[in-house]
Amino acid sequence: MLCAGALALSTAGFTTALAAVLPAAPSAASTAATLPVSVASVPAAPLLDPLSEQLARQAWLGFQRGDPQPAQAALAVLRGRDLQDWIAYWALEPRLGQATQQDFDDYARAWPGTLPLRRLRAQWLFELARRKDWSGFSAVYSGYDGDDPQLQCLMDESRFETGNIDTSAQVLRLWTRDPAGGSGCNSAATSLLQAGRIGQRALWGRIVDFFAAGRSDEALPFVRWLPADAQPLVRRAAADPLGMVLHAARHGIGRDALQRRVLELALLRMAGQDPQQALRLVDGSLRGLDTQVRARIAWRAARQASQMLLPGTAPMFRDALRIDPALQTDPKDWEWALRAGLREADWKLVRRACAALRDSGTDRVRATYWDAVALRETGHVRRARVLWQGIAEPWSYYGQLATEALGQPVRVTAEVAPPDALEVDVQATRPGLRQALLLYRIGAYAPAAGQWLWSLRGDSDSQLHAAAQLACEQRAWLLCISASEHMKGMVDWRQRYVMPLRADVDAVSRSSGVGEAFLYGIMRQESRFAADIRSWAGAYGLMQLMPQTASWVAQKIGLRGFQAGDVTQVRTNLTLGSAYLGMLLQRFDGSQAMAAAGYNAGPGRPARWRAMLLPRGRGLAGAVFTESIPVQQTRDYVKRVLANATVYATLIGNGRQSLESRLALAQPEQVSSAQPMP
């Protein structure tokens, strides 16, 4: 029952194992024997026959298009069958805007305690709030068990509208959490402002927050509750900050409180456009502003400069600290201060930022790793090693970096025994897990992942281990990895880092020159090995290729007869994805960090980032380059892909593995006019 025995199996289709739970599906050719699975203990239950399965698949595809009719048609056939709660959800959710309370109540009575009901309840609450049906909202909210701050704000609005209860304190606390306010909290704040329950001081503070977060557009709807003489000035601060700031620089800062407030807004806005000039002004001709105001503008300018990858950003953070050392700043500001300090080898700033991040509870492991780097670079090697020893482990990005910093190879721990067959049988009897496997089978991957984790909540490591085995044996790799990753006391590498399609991956690796481990690292992050998955942006398959990119690569490598629909075929998808990754590696001089960034964000972006970060022709440590990527999605993606690849290389057995070597040095571009790539 080792999941490792299934690693070479094709991901197309499920086996006939668990026949009492899942109906037989057409099996694909494989290079390993089918795993034996005992299902004698699985009780009989209503199952999906092939026609019903096809109807369920069409219901899901219709839901993705916003069309409830396929789900409505399926409901008439699937009475009493698996997935009926999900199909009923797909039939109702797209038409919530026209639904009645009776529609929701009927669903709630039919499917109590289910995940689709939990989702539907939250969506119905937003719809009731849009309709301003506060009595209905309060009744439905009584059954809500989530912690969405936007729904909490709407409940506070409901209490105010129906009972005249002053909820301004609660709403203000939640409203300030989200830089954009959020639909629910913005609605609640609007109701309280209309009634005069939120005062001018609090309103001004929130507008300043909007501007400081670069969200001046979100502030404008609330300007109408400011005094009449303030409204046009705030709008001007958003539309023409430079003009307002230059006027103050030439003619002096007005003594009037309103003028000073609006000037602060204009400077915050300007700091997002020209951060260096904004900092020069608050430290020069506009030095007469209040210390706290100047410091807030300086922090906004320094953060923006760091995000723009401007040189000389570290001194800007030091200036912000100098203006007002006691100012409480957002942890995000310290994250960008850390990146500026790393790029410019300002180790004092790095240590200060790491301490602030640890104090705020933000990403302790990352702060510990870079704090140790700063200690090493300033001669405190022993102290650095103590910090690294506390976070070193083989399965995470910073854990691997810490392991290597200690001079140790990244290696996986000893194999754990497979879960007991009877425990796997027990997991196979659980209705929620069966639902998830059926959802996976019809290609409803997002609902499958949600149903899977919903059903596993509160499970022990042994239960999670067995559930992961169940999913692995059914080639539901996404679910297998998900359950395995939630185990706390042990790691089963065969589950957490599955390697399906070994023969195919080996073949495309040889043809493209891209290592197997790097390919697996990409696939694990892109698709979790769901062969026919499609992203919201229209990317397909294991390697998540956009059709335009697939066609371009097919032409470049001479893949004859390629049609757009072929991108969904497993071998074709692997061939094109690995070839494209090989081209990226070639363009970026073998840097896997740069290639992974290009795979996620397009090749143009990392090329621009490299040009901005390496203006003097010098190299930059790959880990520092990765930490400096200004797009969070791409930054996190690169870290996960390379950490995945390092583990896979260790499991494959390619000798001593190093994450640092995968990161390598980011070098200046060697060719002045690189070939355009999609």
Secondary structure by P-SEA (a helix, b strand, c coil): ccccccccccccccccccccccccccccccccccbbbbcccccccccccaaaaaaaaaaaaaaaaccaaaaaaaaaccccccaaaaaaaaacccccccccaaaaaaaaaaccccaaaaaaaaaaaaaaaaacaaaaaaaaacccccccaaaaaaaaaaaaaaccccaaaaaaaaaaccccccaaaaaaaaaaaaaccccaaaaaaaaaaaaaaccccccccccccccccaaaaaaaaaccaaaaaaaaaaccccccaaaaaaaaaaaaaaaaccaaaaaaaaacccccccaaaaaaaaaaaaaaaaaacccaaaaaaaaaaaacccbbbbaaaaaaaaaaaaaacaaaaaaaaaaaaaaaccaaaaaaaaaaaaaaaacaaaaaaaaaaaccccccaaaaaaaaaaccccccccccccccaaaaaaaaacaaaaaaaaaaaacaaaaaaaaaaaaaccccaaaaaaaaaaaaaacaaaaaaaaaaaccccccccccccccaaaaaaaaaaaacccaaaaaaaaaacccccccccccccccccccccaaaaaaaaaaaccccccccccccaaaaaaaaaaaaaaaaaaacccaaaaaaaaaccaaaaaaaaaaaccccccccaaaaaaacccaaaaaaaaaaaaaaaaaaaaacccccccccccccccccccccccccc
